[in-house]
């Protein structure tokens, strides 16, 4: 490249070869062929939390009125429900205050994921790993910018601009320099409609899942259950070590016995009698590849599903029988026993993945329990408290399979299980539709940039019609 080309819109004078990879230059050419503006000219403000020293007085709370958003809280263009809270005094001291339709962008460590702030997320602030983008909404639609940043073109900008190897990061001036193609207001509004519809479906999905949880807890008389704070229990040797093999005091806290007594008012069984349990493999990091069969670890698992894994295993390392044995079948419940223990997810179809040894494969072998019902129980307070009791306060948690087999599982009436199953299945359908609408929005933006808006709008209509026909 000529020096004059290298210096164009390159304030930090990057001349390392990685900055000029062909994939970055090819992606930028598409943008340059459109009417575009730098993000800073479309924004009222691009800022962050401020000095790292402000972090010294931040104290998280489990409940409160003011949210504090962190890098890991940015999921699928939204702020997750798992965010923590800060009190009024701390909130008042912070320089960064978020408003509706602000964008948050990850700028340290895991970079590039974006989210839009909704009314439900306020009042809130965010930590120093996130940049706040307050757009001029007369000039540009924030939902459109959100999807552009999440598209392949947005990802190319983030990859190109990021500096640092161990912990990549972006400074605010780099974020401000991102080129945003300014497409028509009609097209931007169409993208907003797709995204807001996706968000609505996700909220409906969460509401249905919450209804299923409510049915379960109501049936077990656990809706208003508050664990005891009493920390003394008196047991004979036969009642303690003789019965359980455990002699640590934490295991016998009254709250654990209380929840079990409530569960055992209904018919119940232990997990080992209900399911077959199989461990997967731990091939070691030397077996990791850039392509092949996705290798799924605990970090990739949540009760909502399995996230994309960047780690793969070579399929030729396994014969066909071994490979078929390792891959989860339909209605296999994946259950974490190490690290973040007690996460359960029921696979809806056979999966072309291999899971780590930290994930157990559970297969139901009784007719009086449904897979989504059992999965809900495993994710509920019922099993959470049993895992807290068994695992205790270990830094790196390990739940021994022999203890997992002894988990107490309530066996409520099959018709109630079916109600729960139906709500959860509908919840996952809505979640899938939500993800699909976001995918349509991203691909439409990419198509409008690569070709034209009319082609992208026609493609949106075709995709939506196809989904409706399938439903």
SVG drawing of the C-alpha trace seen along z (x, -y; Angstrom):
<svg xmlns="http://www.w3.org/2000/svg" viewBox="-53 -15 57 64">
<polyline fill="none" stroke="black" stroke-width="0.4" points="0.0,0.0 1.1,-3.6 2.0,-5.7 -0.8,-8.1 -3.3,-5.3 -2.0,-4.0 -2.4,-7.4 -6.1,-7.9 -8.3,-8.1 -5.4,-6.4 -4.9,-8.8 -2.7,-6.4 -0.6,-5.7 -1.0,-1.9 1.3,-0.3 1.4,3.3 0.5,5.8 -2.4,7.2 -4.2,3.9 -4.2,4.2 -5.4,7.8 -7.2,8.3 -10.5,9.3 -10.5,5.9 -9.8,3.9 -12.3,5.9 -15.0,5.3 -14.1,1.6 -14.5,1.2 -18.1,2.2 -18.7,-0.5 -16.8,-3.1 -19.1,-2.4 -22.0,-3.5 -22.8,-6.8 -21.2,-6.5 -20.3,-8.6 -17.9,-8.1 -19.6,-7.0 -18.4,-10.1 -20.3,-12.4 -23.5,-10.4 -23.1,-10.4 -23.9,-13.0 -21.4,-11.2 -19.1,-8.2 -17.7,-7.6 -17.0,-5.1 -17.1,-4.6 -14.1,-6.8 -11.0,-6.2 -10.3,-2.7 -9.8,-4.1 -13.6,-4.6 -13.9,-0.8 -12.5,-0.9 -15.8,-2.0 -18.1,0.2 -19.9,2.8 -22.3,5.2 -25.6,6.1 -28.0,8.9 -31.0,6.6 -31.7,2.9 -33.0,0.2 -29.8,-0.7 -28.2,1.8 -24.5,2.1 -23.8,3.7 -20.6,5.6 -19.0,7.2 -20.6,10.6 -24.1,9.1 -24.1,8.3 -26.0,11.2 -27.8,11.2 -28.1,7.4 -29.6,7.1 -28.5,6.7 -29.1,10.0 -31.2,10.4 -28.2,11.5 -26.8,8.0 -25.9,6.9 -27.1,3.9 -25.5,0.8 -27.0,-1.5 -28.1,-5.1 -25.0,-6.7 -22.6,-4.8 -24.9,-5.5 -24.8,-9.2 -21.0,-9.2 -20.6,-7.6 -20.0,-9.7 -21.7,-7.3 -25.5,-7.3 -27.3,-5.3 -30.4,-6.3 -32.9,-4.5 -31.6,-3.7 -28.0,-4.1 -25.7,-1.4 -23.1,0.4 -20.1,2.0 -17.6,4.4 -14.2,2.7 -11.8,4.8 -11.2,8.6 -14.2,10.0 -14.7,7.1 -17.3,6.2 -20.6,7.5 -23.2,4.7 -26.5,4.1 -29.2,1.5 -30.5,0.1 -34.2,0.5 -36.5,-1.1 -36.4,2.1 -32.6,1.7 -32.8,-1.7 -31.6,-3.4 -28.1,-1.9 -24.4,-2.5 -21.7,-0.3 -18.1,0.7 -15.0,-0.5 -14.9,2.4 -17.9,1.1 -18.3,-2.0 -21.5,-4.0 -22.6,-5.3 -25.4,-8.0 -26.5,-8.4 -28.1,-11.5 -31.5,-9.8 -32.3,-12.4 -29.3,-11.3 -29.4,-7.6 -31.6,-4.8 -29.9,-3.2 -31.4,0.2 -29.9,0.1 -26.4,-0.9 -26.7,1.9 -27.3,4.5 -24.6,3.1 -22.1,3.4 -23.3,7.0 -23.0,7.8 -19.9,9.3 -18.9,5.8 -19.1,4.5 -17.0,7.5 -14.4,6.8 -14.0,3.2 -13.6,4.5 -11.1,7.1 -9.1,4.6 -9.1,1.8 -8.4,4.0 -4.9,3.8 -3.2,6.1 -2.8,9.8 -3.5,11.4 -6.4,9.0 -7.6,7.1 -9.0,3.6 -10.4,0.7 -10.0,-3.0 -12.8,-5.4 -11.3,-7.2 -11.1,-3.8 -14.8,-3.2 -15.6,-6.7 -13.7,-6.0 -16.0,-3.1 -17.5,-3.9 -21.3,-3.5 -23.1,-3.2 -26.1,-5.5 -28.9,-3.6 -32.4,-4.9 -34.8,-5.7 -37.2,-3.1 -34.6,-0.4 -33.4,-1.4 -37.0,-1.3 -37.4,2.2 -34.4,3.3 -35.8,1.7 -39.0,3.6 -37.2,6.9 -35.1,6.3 -37.9,5.1 -40.1,8.0 -37.2,10.3 -36.9,8.7 -40.6,9.0 -40.5,12.7 -37.6,13.2 -39.6,11.5 -42.5,13.7 -40.2,16.7 -38.9,15.7 -42.4,15.1 -43.5,18.6 -40.4,20.2 -41.2,18.2 -44.8,19.5 -43.4,23.1 -41.2,22.4 -44.2,20.9 -46.3,24.1 -43.5,26.3 -42.9,24.3 -46.6,23.9 -47.1,27.6 -44.4,28.3 -45.5,25.5 -42.2,23.7 -43.4,20.4 -42.8,18.4 -40.0,20.6 -37.2,18.6 -34.2,20.7 -33.4,20.7 -30.5,18.5 -29.9,20.8 -26.4,22.2 -26.4,24.8 -27.5,28.4 -27.1,31.1 -26.7,34.6 -25.5,37.9 -22.6,39.7 -25.0,42.2 -27.3,39.4 -24.3,37.6 -21.1,39.4 -22.7,42.8 -25.5,41.9 -23.7,39.7 -20.0,40.1 -19.8,36.3 -18.6,34.6 -18.2,31.0 -20.7,28.7 -21.8,26.8 -23.4,29.9 -25.9,30.1 -27.2,26.5 -31.0,26.6 -32.0,24.9 -31.0,28.0 -33.0,30.3 -36.0,27.9 -36.2,27.9 -35.9,31.7 -38.7,32.2 -41.0,30.0 -40.0,32.0 -40.6,35.3 -44.2,34.4 -44.8,35.4 -43.8,38.7 -40.1,38.5 -37.1,40.6 -33.4,40.2 -31.9,39.1 -29.9,42.4 -33.1,44.4 -34.6,42.0 -31.8,41.6 -28.8,43.4 -25.7,41.3 -22.7,41.2 -19.5,39.1 -17.9,37.7 -14.2,37.2 -11.5,34.8 -9.1,34.9 -6.7,32.2 -5.7,28.9 -3.3,30.7 -6.3,32.2 -7.9,28.8 -8.3,27.8 -9.5,24.8 -12.0,26.9 -13.8,30.2 -16.5,31.2 -17.3,28.5 -16.1,29.2 -18.6,27.9 -17.5,27.1 -19.4,25.8 -18.8,22.2 -20.9,22.9 -23.8,24.3 -26.8,22.5 -30.4,23.5 -31.3,21.6 -29.0,23.7 -25.5,24.3 -23.5,21.3 -21.0,21.4 -17.7,23.0 -14.4,21.9 -12.7,25.2 -12.9,28.2 -11.8,31.8 -10.6,33.9 -13.4,36.3 -10.8,38.8 -9.6,39.3 -12.7,41.4 -14.2,44.4 -17.8,44.1 -19.1,46.1 -17.2,44.0 -18.3,40.8 -22.0,41.8 -21.7,42.8 -20.2,39.4 -22.7,37.2 -25.8,36.2 -29.0,37.7 -32.5,36.0 -33.7,35.6 -30.3,36.1 -30.0,33.8 -26.6,32.2 -25.7,31.5 -22.6,29.7 -20.7,31.3 -17.5,29.1 -17.0,25.3 -20.4,23.8 -22.2,26.9 -25.9,27.8 -26.6,26.3 -29.1,28.5 -30.1,28.3 -32.3,30.8 -31.1,31.2 -34.1,30.9 -32.4,32.8 -29.3,34.9 -26.2,32.7 -23.1,32.8 -20.9,31.9 -18.6,33.6 -18.9,32.4 -16.2,32.1 -15.9,34.5 -17.4,31.8 -20.8,32.4 -22.8,35.5 -25.2,37.0 -28.5,38.0 -31.1,40.2 -34.5,40.8 -35.4,44.4 -38.8,44.1 -42.2,43.3 -43.4,41.2 -41.1,38.2 -40.9,35.9 -37.5,34.5 -38.3,30.8 -39.9,31.2 -36.8,33.0 -34.5,30.3 -36.5,27.6 -36.2,29.3 -32.4,29.7 -32.2,25.9 -34.5,25.0 -33.8,24.0 -34.7,27.7 -31.4,29.0 -29.4,25.7 -29.7,26.2 -28.7,29.8 -25.6,28.8 -24.7,26.1 -24.9,28.7 -22.8,31.3 -20.2,29.1 -19.8,26.6 -17.5,23.6 -14.9,25.0 -13.0,22.4 -13.3,24.7 -16.4,26.7 -16.7,30.4 -19.9,32.4 -19.1,36.0 -21.3,38.3 -22.1,40.6 -23.6,37.6 -25.4,36.4 -27.1,39.8 -28.6,39.2 -30.3,35.9 -33.9,36.0 -36.3,35.4 -40.1,34.7 -42.4,36.8 -45.5,34.6 -48.6,35.7 -48.0,36.4 -50.7,33.9 -49.0,31.1 -45.6,32.2 -47.3,31.9 -48.4,28.4 -44.8,27.5 -43.5,29.3 -45.8,27.4 -44.9,24.0 -41.1,24.8 -41.4,26.1 -43.3,23.0 -40.7,20.9 -37.9,22.4 -39.8,22.0 -40.2,18.3 -36.5,18.0 -35.6,19.7 -37.8,17.3 -36.2,14.4 -32.7,15.5 -33.9,16.1 -35.3,12.6 -32.0,11.1 -30.1,13.3 -32.4,12.0 -31.7,8.4 -28.0,9.0 -28.0,10.7 -30.3,8.0 -27.9,5.3 -25.0,7.3 -27.0,7.8 -27.9,4.1 -24.2,3.2 -23.0,5.8 -25.8,5.3 -28.6,2.9 -31.6,2.1 -34.3,3.4 -32.6,6.8 -32.3,6.9 -35.9,5.9 -37.2,8.5 -35.0,11.1 -36.4,10.1 -40.0,10.7 -39.0,14.1 -37.4,15.2 -40.3,14.1 -42.8,15.8 -40.7,19.0 -40.7,19.0 -44.5,18.4 -45.1,21.3 -43.0,23.6 -44.9,22.6"/>
</svg>
